[in-house]
Amino acid sequence: MITFMRFFLLIFCLPLAATVNQNNDFQVWVTEALHKKIDPSWNLRFYNEWRIGDNASKLYFFYLQGNVVYKINHWAEVSPGYRQIWTIRGDQWRLDDEPLVDVFFMKKKGRFEFQFRNRLSYVIREKETNLWQYRSRVRWVGAWNVRKRVCRPYVSNEVFFNSFDGFGQDRIVAGMIVPLADWLHPDFYYMLRYQVNHSHWTHQHILGAWFNFHF
């Protein structure tokens, strides 16, 4: 309830973004993620994310998402989910719905881990044509012992394809997962994002934080 109230207060208090995602736009993204372990094979995950663009001055994007995660074995899991997205397109807020499924593979070798995530989703867009979207992300994760806790630096690259534009986005990310407690694992990162904007490629610089809560 607090999250919903904060969201709607920000919508009514902030002006609509007119120049978000322009070339060299600086943005801040903040994500809250709740992880609930049911048993060794099943997990629930809930997310919300805020994106502030136009040189970190205007809120332009927010989503809520829930996933059910089934761990097939030590190297693979599948995770169907559903996302609702509020975003500014043109001069008004629009609501999109996005049923999705993630297929996740991982391989550990010593202190390093290779991760490969595939996501297929169907984006139901308000007052616009619906589309299919495929996302593919590779990530290399290390391990660094700091005061008896294992920090996890990583680099990743994710590409987006959709049925409307084809190849439309590329995200290059470097970050660090820093466990502060057994139940809190923040993730701080920098992202260089390339995306198609009105038939032209643009890039944005993004500082982000994930706050992962485990219960």
Order of alpha helices (4+ residues) and beta strands (2+ residues): alpha-beta-beta-beta-beta-beta-beta-beta-beta-beta-beta-beta-beta
